[in-house]
Amino acid sequence: MQTPDKIILGIDPGTVVMGYGIIAIAGKSARIIDMGVLKLGQKKDAYQRLELIHLKIKELIDKYSPHSFAIESPFFGKNIQSMLKLGRAQGVAIATAMSAGLQVTEYSPKKIKLSITGNGNADKEQIWKMLQHLLQLQDKPKFFDATDALAVALCHFYEARSALPVMKKNKSSWEDFVKQNRERVRQM
């Protein structure tokens, strides 16, 4: 693979285990640079965990200089306390990326699964198998949080790749819309 055109950092936020995945894009192909997890379970204090998330995201940004930052949005569960904790972890990750000048994109779990496997209800094992095939991965990770983060990064690549041609072709404004749809415009 030639020199990367773009590097994408994907994050699977968590308050016990946070996954990260970094991919390099060259032309129409992607390759893995790194993936792993930050284990936060040994720290009892919630604020220490948030600080560790901040420091790890900053370290990854400093080390790999990504062009894009993609993160999985939290799914809505029944446990309000878990949602609050997960939202804080996600907020710290987003704030760290934004303070480094990165544009942040969020993807729902269903969107990520659909993008990677073609099935919005795929389980973690199916996501791993597809990533193994797409990125020629060998060793099964100890934590699926790492492959989930890699899936977030790859989803961002697929979404950006498919959206760019459409955006280039459809450079339009309200003025263009009005010109093309005069019969839909009402005078007040």
N, C-alpha and C positions, 0 to 999 in steps of 0.2 A: 504494500500500500504506500502511495506517495505521501508527501507532507500533508498533514490534515488541513482541510479548509476550515474546519470547525471542531471544537471540543465541547461536549455536552456533559454537564454534571446532573445526574438524577438522584433524587432523595426519596426514600421511603421513611417518613418521619415516625418516630416512636419515642415513648418515654422510658422504655426498658431496653429496647434494641432499636437503633436507627441504622437503616441500610443506606449505602451509597454506591453508585455505579458511574463510571466515567467512560465515555466512548469517544473515539475520534472518527470524524467523517471526512472522506476524501472522495469527491465526485458523488457517485450514487451508492457507495459502500460504507459500511460501518465496521469498526473493530473495537474490541474492548481494550481499554488502557488499564483500568483498575476497578476492583469492586471489593466491598468488605462491609463490616459492621462496626458500630460503636456501641459497646455494651454499657448500659447505664444502670443496670440493676443493683450494682454494689453500692451505689450512692443513695443514701436514704433521703437526703434533702432535695426537694424539687428544684430549688434554685441552683444547686450545684449541678444537677442534671442539665438544666437549661444552659448554664455556662459551658459545660462540656460539649453540648451540641454546637454552640456558637464557635468555640475554639476549633472543633473538628471541621466544621464547614469552612471556616477561615483558612485552616491549614490546607484543605483540599483545593480551595480557590488559589491560594498562594503557590501551591506546588504544580497545579495543572493548567492554570490560567484559562478556565473555560470561557467560551463565548456565550453559552446559554445555561440557564438554570431551570430545571423542571422538577416539580414536586408533586407527589400524590396528595390529592385533597382528602381530608378525612371523610369517612363514611359516617352516616348518622346512625348511632346505636341507641340502645335503651339506657345505658349508663351515662348520666350527665357528667359525673365526675371524670370519667375516662375521656369523654369528649373535650372537656375543659383542659385537661392535661395534654391531650394530643394537639389541641389547638394552640396551646402555648408553645409546644415543641415546634410545631410548624411555623408559628409566627417568628420564633427566634431564627430558624433556618432561613426564612424569607428575608427578614431584616438584615441578616448577615450578607446574603447574596446581593441585596439591593445596595447596601453600604459599599460593596465592592464594585458597584456600577453595572451589575448584571440585570438583565430583564428576566422577570420571573414568569413562568407559565405553570398553571396548575392543571392536573388531569384527574378525573374521577377514576376510582378503581375499575369501574365497568369499561370506561373508555380505553384504559391501558390494556386490560385483558382482551378487549375486542381488537385493538390495534396489533397486538402481538400474536394472538392465537386465532382470531376470527370468531371467538366465542366470549361474549361479555360475562359469562358465568364460569369461566375456566378456573380451575383450582391452581394452587401454587406449584404442584407437580407438573401440570400441563404447561404452565408458563416456563418453568425450568427446561422442560423438554424442547420447547420451541426455541428458547434462547440458545440452548445447546446446539441445535441445528443451525440457527441463523448466524451465530457468532463463533461456531466451532469450539465450544467450550468442552473441556474434558471432565474435570473433577466436580462432583456434586458439592455445592457449598454446605457448610455446617448450618447456616441460617438462611432461610429463604428471604429474609429481609434484604440481603445483598442482591439476590436475583430480582426481587421486586423493584429495587432501585434501578437496576440495569434496565428493566422493562420500562420504567418511567423515562429514562434517557432515550431508549430506542423509540418509544412512542412519540416523543418530542421530535425526533429525527423524521419519522414517517409523516407526522402532521405538518411539519415545516416544509418538507419536500412536496407534499401534495397540495399545500395551500399556496406556495409561491407562484406557480404558473397561473393559477386563478387570479391572484392579486395583480400580477403584471398585466394580464389581459383585461381585467375589469377595473382599470383606474377610472373611477367615475366619481361624480359628486352629485349633490342634490340638483344642481343646475343641469347636469346631463340627464338625470332621471326625469326632470320636468320637461325637458326638450323631447325626450323619447315617449313620454306618457301624458301628453297634453289633455287627453280626454279624461284623465283621472284627477286632474287638478281642478279644485273648486275655488272660485273667486269669493272673497268675503267682503 
